[in-house]
Amino acid sequence: MVSSFWQKGREARGLRGAIFLLALVFAGPGAGHAEALWPDTALNRWQATALLQTLNGEILASPSATASLEKWCAAHHLAAEARLVAEPVPGAAAKPLSPAQRARLDVGPDEPVKYRHVRLRCGEHVLSEADNWYVPSRLTSEMNRALEASDAPFGRVVKPLQPYRRTFEARMLWAPLDAPKESAALAPPQALFEHRAVLYTKDNLPFSEVDEVYQRDVLDFRPDKD
């Protein structure tokens, strides 16, 4: 009877494991990976916290979020080639520029400002989703064509301007140490932290404002076990 009880227990655990794996398969590429890779332990919560603070700090200190994310992608082997592409978000409605945003960009009410809403992907991993308002008259014609017709990230396109960033808002959206324990694995939300920044040319001319939400795929690798 005891033997039968343990056998049924093993079968139930095996069934739960099979259901979990099937859920990952049918969820599609990149879905649920971070949850599967990060068991909910005290050590992993500390590691996730340290990693997110590290990436957050690197982006805040860098002139280019694109370069920081490509460095992160390479360091954690998220793709065979650590090169970001910008995918337009289907059906994204344009967000008009507010008077406060126009003031930050130092443009008048009639100055044309273009809008992009993209996902920044490295391999199969979406690392960031971003709103980007930019002043086309402050870019070269080649840059404007590239932004209209290619999947190049904004940071790579405008690199000849030798830009730098001034972040005016940074928010952590998930705190691993405070997250409720809901299952055997950590379950990071889709959005982990957010930056809002203005980009300037080397001559201190503002040309773009960004609102970047960094995604859970930045943790899509196995944590250290030491």
C-alpha positions in Angstrom: 0.0 0.0 0.0 2.9 2.4 0.9 4.6 1.4 -2.3 1.4 2.2 -4.3 1.2 5.6 -2.6 4.8 6.5 -3.6 4.3 5.2 -7.1 1.2 7.4 -7.5 3.2 10.4 -6.1 5.9 9.9 -8.7 3.4 9.6 -11.5 1.7 12.8 -10.4 5.0 14.7 -10.2 5.9 13.3 -13.7 2.6 14.5 -15.0 3.1 18.0 -13.6 6.5 18.1 -15.1 5.2 17.0 -18.5 2.4 19.6 -18.4 5.0 22.3 -17.5 7.3 21.4 -20.4 4.3 21.3 -22.8 3.3 24.8 -21.6 6.7 26.1 -22.5 6.6 24.5 -25.9 3.2 25.8 -26.8 4.0 29.3 -25.4 6.4 29.8 -28.3 10.1 30.8 -28.5 11.4 32.8 -25.7 8.3 32.5 -23.5 8.7 31.4 -19.9 12.5 30.7 -20.2 13.5 32.9 -17.3 11.0 31.1 -15.0 12.3 27.7 -16.0 15.9 28.6 -15.5 15.7 30.4 -12.1 14.6 28.1 -9.2 13.1 30.2 -6.4 15.9 30.1 -3.8 17.3 32.8 -1.6 20.6 32.7 -3.5 18.9 33.2 -6.9 16.8 36.1 -5.6 20.1 37.8 -4.5 21.7 37.0 -7.9 18.7 38.3 -9.9 18.8 41.5 -7.8 22.5 42.0 -8.3 22.2 41.3 -12.1 19.4 43.7 -12.6 21.1 46.5 -10.6 24.3 45.8 -12.7 22.5 46.2 -16.0 20.5 49.2 -14.8 23.8 50.9 -13.7 25.6 50.0 -16.9 22.8 51.6 -19.0 22.6 54.7 -16.8 26.4 55.2 -17.1 26.6 54.5 -20.9 26.1 56.9 -23.8 24.3 54.1 -25.6 21.6 51.6 -24.4 22.2 49.7 -27.6 25.8 49.1 -26.8 25.0 48.1 -23.2 22.5 45.6 -24.3 24.8 44.1 -26.9 27.5 43.8 -24.3 25.0 42.1 -21.9 23.9 39.7 -24.7 27.5 38.7 -25.4 28.4 38.3 -21.7 25.5 36.0 -21.0 25.5 34.1 -24.3 22.0 35.0 -25.3 22.7 34.7 -29.0 25.3 33.3 -31.4 25.9 36.9 -32.5 25.4 39.7 -29.9 23.8 42.1 -32.3 20.5 43.9 -31.7 17.8 44.4 -34.2 14.8 46.8 -33.8 11.4 45.3 -34.6 8.5 47.7 -35.0 5.6 46.7 -32.7 2.7 45.8 -34.9 -0.3 48.0 -34.6 1.4 50.5 -32.2 -0.4 53.8 -32.3 1.7 56.9 -32.5 2.0 58.8 -29.2 1.8 62.6 -29.7 4.6 64.6 -28.2 3.5 66.5 -25.0 4.4 70.2 -24.4 6.9 69.0 -21.7 8.6 66.7 -24.2 8.8 69.4 -26.8 10.4 71.6 -24.1 13.0 68.9 -23.3 13.8 68.5 -27.0 13.9 72.3 -27.4 11.6 72.3 -30.4 8.7 74.6 -31.2 5.0 73.5 -31.6 5.4 73.2 -35.4 8.7 71.3 -35.6 8.1 67.8 -37.1 9.0 65.0 -34.6 8.8 61.4 -35.6 7.8 58.4 -33.4 9.0 54.8 -33.3 7.8 52.0 -31.1 10.1 49.0 -31.3 11.3 45.8 -29.5 15.0 45.4 -29.3 15.9 41.8 -29.9 19.2 39.9 -29.6 18.8 36.5 -31.2 15.4 35.2 -29.9 15.4 37.4 -26.9 13.5 40.7 -26.6 15.6 42.7 -24.2 13.8 46.1 -24.3 10.6 47.7 -25.7 11.0 51.4 -26.4 9.1 54.5 -27.4 11.3 56.9 -29.3 10.5 60.4 -30.4 13.2 62.0 -32.6 13.7 65.3 -34.5 14.5 64.3 -38.1 15.9 67.8 -38.9 18.7 67.1 -36.4 19.7 63.8 -38.1 21.4 63.3 -41.4 19.4 62.1 -44.4 21.2 58.8 -44.3 20.2 58.3 -40.7 16.6 59.2 -41.4 16.5 56.7 -44.3 18.0 54.0 -42.1 15.4 54.6 -39.4 12.6 54.4 -42.0 13.8 51.4 -43.9 16.0 49.1 -41.8 15.9 47.1 -38.5 19.0 48.9 -37.1 18.5 50.1 -33.5 18.4 53.9 -33.0 21.6 53.9 -31.0 23.6 52.3 -33.9 22.1 54.6 -36.5 22.9 57.8 -34.6 26.3 56.8 -33.4 28.1 59.3 -35.8 26.6 62.1 -33.7 28.6 60.9 -30.8 25.5 61.1 -28.6 25.2 61.0 -24.8 22.1 60.4 -22.6 20.6 62.3 -19.7 18.2 60.0 -17.8 15.5 62.0 -16.0 13.6 59.0 -14.7 14.7 55.4 -13.8 12.3 53.0 -12.0 12.8 49.4 -10.9 9.6 47.6 -11.7 10.4 44.2 -10.1 12.2 43.5 -6.8 13.2 39.8 -6.7 13.9 40.0 -2.9 10.3 41.2 -2.2 8.5 39.1 -4.8 5.9 36.6 -3.3 6.8 33.0 -3.6 4.2 31.6 -6.0 5.9 28.4 -7.3 9.2 26.5 -7.3 10.7 28.9 -9.8 11.1 32.7 -9.8 8.5 34.3 -12.1 9.8 37.7 -13.2 7.2 39.9 -14.8 7.5 41.0 -18.4 8.8 44.5 -17.4 11.7 44.7 -15.0 12.9 48.3 -15.1 12.3 51.5 -17.0 14.4 54.4 -18.2 13.3 57.7 -19.6 16.0 59.8 -21.2 16.9 62.6 -23.6 19.7 62.0 -26.2 22.0 64.8 -27.1 24.6 65.3 -29.8 28.2 65.9 -28.8 27.4 69.7 -29.3 24.7 69.4 -26.6 21.7 69.6 -29.0 18.8 67.4 -27.9 17.5 65.2 -30.7 15.5 62.3 -29.2 13.6 61.3 -26.1 13.2 57.6 -25.2 11.0 55.6 -22.9 12.6 52.1 -22.5 11.1 49.2 -20.6 13.6 46.4 -20.1 12.2 42.9 -20.4 12.5 39.6 -18.5 14.5 38.0 -21.3 17.5 39.9 -20.0 17.6 37.1 -17.3 17.2 34.2 -19.8 20.3 32.3 -18.8 21.1 30.0 -15.9 22.2 31.6 -12.7 25.6 30.8 -11.1 25.4 27.9 -8.7 28.4 28.9 -6.6 
